[in-house]
């Protein structure tokens, strides 16, 4: 790494608050070889357009890995080492895990398995990891059961990630507030 010790950083905020831009700027400041781990899938034209926009905002020298689930396992299996790994975003990762579950399965345990794998990777790998996640608990209570379950699970996931992070930032209107 370019003279910086390994850090795990969590960036939280609402939609279009500047989370991804801060993650990319922070990764560029840390320097070295950067891997951008994208969790979104282009399941429709609108999402494809958003993904294309995100791709254009990244420096050309960065590698990209598309991993809609199993992120910790996939990262641990990479042969190439990176100085910085940006994982954007946890919000979509959790939605991906939940969407693949049978209605009779314990969704909480499946999400816990995903996050356990990610935390294990972050604890053992030498890369700095920058995680991007939405804060969804500041708005109205969702009007449907799955929305409430999703909000609650993501809130617990964000708490776990914050506990393991060296630094946590909250983004609002493009401005970062360091909270840890």
Secondary structure, DSSP 8 states (H G I E B T S, - for coil): --S----EEEEEE-TTSSHHHHHHHHHHHH-SSEEEEE-----SHHHHHHHHHHHHHS-TT-EEEE-SS-HHHHHHT-SS--SEEEEE-HHHHHHHHHHTS-TTS-HHHHHHHHHHHHHHHHHH-SSEEEEEEE--TTS---SSHHHHHHHHHHHHHHHHHHHH-SEEEEEETTEEEE--
